[in-house]
């Protein structure tokens, strides 16, 4: 049976399994500048919406009026 590990290596050097070598070689591509800007805008919008909803429910009650306000404002109903 053929070995998948190299036959010679220096002392102290660990041999890695083929799956580990493959995961190191398969690095995800670096995100583009425009993708980074787009992601930042989407996250900022989500944080703003979370803050507004938290402001509506600041008293801790989910009333019918608060529910209607959320639906009208965020779902366009």
MARDRENBA-14032 format. One record per atom (N, C-alpha, C): x, y, z; residue in one letter; residue number from 1. Coordinates in Angstrom, 1 decimal. Layout:
N
<site <X Y Z> 'A' NUM>
...
This chain:
77
<site <0.8 -1.2 0.0> 'X' 1>
<site <0.0 0.0 0.0> 'X' 1>
<site <0.9 1.2 0.0> 'X' 1>
<site <0.6 2.2 -0.8> 'X' 2>
<site <1.4 3.4 -1.0> 'X' 2>
<site <1.0 4.4 0.1> 'X' 2>
<site <2.0 5.0 0.7> 'X' 3>
<site <1.8 6.0 1.7> 'X' 3>
<site <1.4 7.4 1.1> 'X' 3>
<site <0.5 8.1 1.8> 'X' 4>
<site <0.2 9.5 1.3> 'X' 4>
<site <1.1 10.5 2.0> 'X' 4>
<site <2.0 10.1 2.9> 'X' 5>
<site <2.8 11.0 3.6> 'X' 5>
<site <4.2 11.0 3.0> 'X' 5>
<site <4.9 12.1 3.0> 'X' 6>
<site <6.3 12.1 2.4> 'X' 6>
<site <7.2 11.2 3.3> 'X' 6>
<site <8.2 10.6 2.6> 'X' 7>
<site <9.0 9.7 3.3> 'X' 7>
<site <10.1 10.4 4.1> 'X' 7>
<site <10.5 11.6 3.7> 'X' 8>
<site <11.5 12.3 4.4> 'X' 8>
<site <11.0 13.6 5.0> 'X' 8>
<site <11.4 13.9 6.2> 'X' 9>
<site <11.0 15.1 6.8> 'X' 9>
<site <12.0 15.4 7.9> 'X' 9>
<site <12.1 16.7 8.3> 'X' 10>
<site <13.1 17.0 9.3> 'X' 10>
<site <12.4 16.7 10.7> 'X' 10>
<site <13.3 16.6 11.7> 'X' 11>
<site <12.9 16.3 13.0> 'X' 11>
<site <12.0 17.4 13.6> 'X' 11>
<site <10.9 17.1 14.2> 'X' 12>
<site <10.1 18.1 14.8> 'X' 12>
<site <9.0 18.6 13.8> 'X' 12>
<site <9.1 18.3 12.6> 'X' 13>
<site <8.2 18.8 11.6> 'X' 13>
<site <7.0 17.8 11.6> 'X' 13>
<site <5.8 18.3 11.8> 'X' 14>
<site <4.6 17.4 11.8> 'X' 14>
<site <4.2 17.1 10.4> 'X' 14>
<site <3.7 15.9 10.2> 'X' 15>
<site <3.1 15.6 8.9> 'X' 15>
<site <1.6 15.9 9.0> 'X' 15>
<site <1.1 16.5 8.0> 'X' 16>
<site <-0.3 16.8 8.0> 'X' 16>
<site <-1.1 15.8 7.1> 'X' 16>
<site <-2.3 15.6 7.5> 'X' 17>
<site <-3.1 14.7 6.7> 'X' 17>
<site <-3.5 15.4 5.4> 'X' 17>
<site <-3.9 14.6 4.4> 'X' 18>
<site <-4.2 15.3 3.1> 'X' 18>
<site <-5.4 16.2 3.2> 'X' 18>
<site <-6.4 15.9 4.1> 'X' 19>
<site <-7.5 16.8 4.3> 'X' 19>
<site <-7.1 18.1 4.8> 'X' 19>
<site <-6.2 18.1 5.7> 'X' 20>
<site <-5.7 19.4 6.3> 'X' 20>
<site <-4.9 20.2 5.3> 'X' 20>
<site <-4.1 19.5 4.5> 'X' 21>
<site <-3.4 20.3 3.4> 'X' 21>
<site <-4.4 20.9 2.4> 'X' 21>
<site <-5.5 20.2 2.1> 'X' 22>
<site <-6.5 20.7 1.2> 'X' 22>
<site <-7.2 21.9 1.7> 'X' 22>
<site <-7.5 21.8 3.0> 'X' 23>
<site <-8.3 23.0 3.6> 'X' 23>
<site <-7.4 24.2 3.7> 'X' 23>
<site <-6.1 24.1 3.8> 'X' 24>
<site <-5.2 25.2 3.8> 'X' 24>
<site <-5.1 25.8 2.4> 'X' 24>
<site <-5.1 24.9 1.4> 'X' 25>
<site <-5.0 25.4 0.0> 'X' 25>
<site <-6.3 26.0 -0.5> 'X' 25>
<site <-7.4 25.7 0.1> 'X' 26>
<site <-8.7 26.2 -0.4> 'X' 26>
<site <-9.2 27.4 0.4> 'X' 26>
<site <-8.3 28.4 0.5> 'X' 27>
<site <-8.7 29.7 1.2> 'X' 27>
<site <-9.8 30.4 0.4> 'X' 27>
<site <-10.7 31.0 1.1> 'X' 28>
<site <-11.7 31.8 0.4> 'X' 28>
<site <-11.1 33.0 -0.3> 'X' 28>
<site <-11.7 33.4 -1.4> 'X' 29>
<site <-11.1 34.5 -2.2> 'X' 29>
<site <-11.3 35.8 -1.3> 'X' 29>
<site <-10.4 36.7 -1.5> 'X' 30>
<site <-10.5 38.0 -0.8> 'X' 30>
<site <-11.7 38.8 -1.3> 'X' 30>
<site <-12.5 39.4 -0.4> 'X' 31>
<site <-13.7 40.1 -0.8> 'X' 31>
<site <-13.3 41.4 -1.5> 'X' 31>
<site <-14.0 41.8 -2.5> 'X' 32>
<site <-13.7 43.0 -3.2> 'X' 32>
<site <-14.0 44.2 -2.4> 'X' 32>
<site <-13.5 45.4 -2.8> 'X' 33>
<site <-13.8 46.6 -2.1> 'X' 33>
<site <-15.3 46.9 -2.1> 'X' 33>
<site <-15.9 46.8 -3.3> 'X' 34>
<site <-17.4 47.1 -3.4> 'X' 34>
<site <-18.2 46.1 -2.6> 'X' 34>
<site <-17.8 44.9 -2.5> 'X' 35>
<site <-18.6 43.9 -1.7> 'X' 35>
<site <-18.5 44.3 -0.2> 'X' 35>
<site <-17.3 44.7 0.2> 'X' 36>
<site <-17.1 45.2 1.6> 'X' 36>
<site <-18.0 46.4 1.9> 'X' 36>
<site <-18.1 47.3 1.0> 'X' 37>
<site <-18.9 48.5 1.2> 'X' 37>
<site <-20.4 48.1 1.2> 'X' 37>
<site <-20.8 47.2 0.3> 'X' 38>
<site <-22.2 46.7 0.3> 'X' 38>
<site <-22.5 46.0 1.6> 'X' 38>
<site <-21.7 45.2 2.1> 'X' 39>
<site <-21.9 44.4 3.3> 'X' 39>
<site <-22.1 45.4 4.5> 'X' 39>
<site <-21.2 46.5 4.5> 'X' 40>
<site <-21.2 47.4 5.6> 'X' 40>
<site <-22.6 48.2 5.6> 'X' 40>
<site <-23.1 48.5 4.4> 'X' 41>
<site <-24.3 49.2 4.3> 'X' 41>
<site <-25.5 48.4 4.7> 'X' 41>
<site <-25.5 47.1 4.4> 'X' 42>
<site <-26.5 46.2 4.8> 'X' 42>
<site <-26.6 46.0 6.3> 'X' 42>
<site <-25.4 45.9 6.9> 'X' 43>
<site <-25.3 45.7 8.3> 'X' 43>
<site <-25.7 47.0 9.1> 'X' 43>
<site <-25.4 48.1 8.5> 'X' 44>
<site <-25.8 49.4 9.2> 'X' 44>
<site <-27.3 49.5 9.1> 'X' 44>
<site <-27.9 49.2 8.0> 'X' 45>
<site <-29.4 49.3 7.9> 'X' 45>
<site <-30.0 48.3 8.9> 'X' 45>
<site <-29.5 47.1 9.0> 'X' 46>
<site <-30.1 46.1 9.9> 'X' 46>
<site <-29.9 46.6 11.4> 'X' 46>
<site <-28.8 47.2 11.7> 'X' 47>
<site <-28.6 47.8 13.1> 'X' 47>
<site <-29.6 48.9 13.3> 'X' 47>
<site <-29.8 49.8 12.3> 'X' 48>
<site <-30.8 50.9 12.5> 'X' 48>
<site <-32.2 50.4 12.7> 'X' 48>
<site <-32.6 49.4 11.9> 'X' 49>
<site <-33.9 48.8 12.1> 'X' 49>
<site <-34.0 48.2 13.5> 'X' 49>
<site <-33.0 47.5 14.0> 'X' 50>
<site <-33.0 46.9 15.3> 'X' 50>
<site <-33.2 48.0 16.4> 'X' 50>
<site <-32.5 49.1 16.2> 'X' 51>
<site <-32.6 50.2 17.2> 'X' 51>
<site <-34.0 50.8 17.2> 'X' 51>
<site <-34.6 50.9 16.0> 'X' 52>
<site <-36.0 51.5 16.0> 'X' 52>
<site <-37.0 50.5 16.6> 'X' 52>
<site <-36.8 49.3 16.3> 'X' 53>
<site <-37.8 48.3 16.9> 'X' 53>
<site <-37.6 48.3 18.4> 'X' 53>
<site <-36.3 48.3 18.9> 'X' 54>
<site <-36.1 48.4 20.3> 'X' 54>
<site <-36.7 49.6 21.0> 'X' 54>
<site <-36.6 50.7 20.2> 'X' 55>
<site <-37.3 51.9 20.8> 'X' 55>
<site <-38.8 51.8 20.9> 'X' 55>
<site <-39.4 51.1 19.9> 'X' 56>
<site <-40.8 50.9 20.0> 'X' 56>
<site <-41.2 50.0 21.1> 'X' 56>
<site <-40.4 49.1 21.5> 'X' 57>
<site <-40.7 48.1 22.5> 'X' 57>
<site <-39.9 48.4 23.8> 'X' 57>
<site <-39.6 49.7 24.0> 'X' 58>
<site <-38.8 50.1 25.2> 'X' 58>
<site <-39.4 49.8 26.5> 'X' 58>
<site <-40.8 49.7 26.5> 'X' 59>
<site <-41.5 49.4 27.7> 'X' 59>
<site <-41.7 48.0 27.9> 'X' 59>
<site <-41.2 47.1 27.0> 'X' 60>
<site <-41.3 45.7 27.1> 'X' 60>
<site <-42.6 45.1 26.8> 'X' 60>
<site <-43.5 45.8 26.3> 'X' 61>
<site <-44.8 45.3 25.9> 'X' 61>
<site <-45.0 45.2 24.4> 'X' 61>
<site <-45.5 44.2 23.9> 'X' 62>
<site <-45.8 44.0 22.5> 'X' 62>
<site <-47.3 44.1 22.3> 'X' 62>
<site <-47.7 45.4 22.2> 'X' 63>
<site <-49.2 45.7 22.1> 'X' 63>
<site <-49.6 45.6 20.7> 'X' 63>
<site <-50.9 45.6 20.5> 'X' 64>
<site <-51.5 45.6 19.1> 'X' 64>
<site <-51.0 46.8 18.3> 'X' 64>
<site <-51.0 47.9 19.0> 'X' 65>
<site <-50.6 49.2 18.4> 'X' 65>
<site <-49.2 49.1 17.9> 'X' 65>
<site <-48.3 48.6 18.8> 'X' 66>
<site <-46.9 48.4 18.4> 'X' 66>
<site <-46.7 47.5 17.2> 'X' 66>
<site <-47.5 46.4 17.2> 'X' 67>
<site <-47.4 45.4 16.1> 'X' 67>
<site <-47.8 46.1 14.8> 'X' 67>
<site <-48.9 46.8 14.9> 'X' 68>
<site <-49.4 47.5 13.6> 'X' 68>
<site <-48.4 48.5 13.1> 'X' 68>
<site <-47.8 49.2 14.1> 'X' 69>
<site <-46.7 50.2 13.7> 'X' 69>
<site <-45.6 49.5 13.0> 'X' 69>
<site <-45.1 48.4 13.5> 'X' 70>
<site <-44.0 47.7 12.9> 'X' 70>
<site <-44.4 47.2 11.5> 'X' 70>
<site <-45.6 46.6 11.4> 'X' 71>
<site <-46.0 46.1 10.1> 'X' 71>
<site <-46.1 47.2 9.1> 'X' 71>
<site <-46.7 48.3 9.5> 'X' 72>
<site <-46.9 49.5 8.5> 'X' 72>
<site <-45.5 50.1 8.1> 'X' 72>
<site <-44.6 50.2 9.1> 'X' 73>
<site <-43.4 50.9 8.8> 'X' 73>
<site <-42.4 50.0 8.0> 'X' 73>
<site <-42.3 48.7 8.4> 'X' 74>
<site <-41.3 47.8 7.8> 'X' 74>
<site <-41.8 46.9 6.7> 'X' 74>
<site <-43.1 46.7 6.7> 'X' 75>
<site <-43.6 45.8 5.6> 'X' 75>
<site <-44.4 46.5 4.6> 'X' 75>
<site <-44.6 47.8 4.8> 'X' 76>
<site <-45.3 48.6 3.8> 'X' 76>
<site <-46.8 48.3 3.7> 'X' 76>
<site <-47.4 47.8 4.8> 'X' 77>
<site <-48.8 47.5 4.8> 'X' 77>
<site <-49.6 48.7 5.2> 'X' 77>
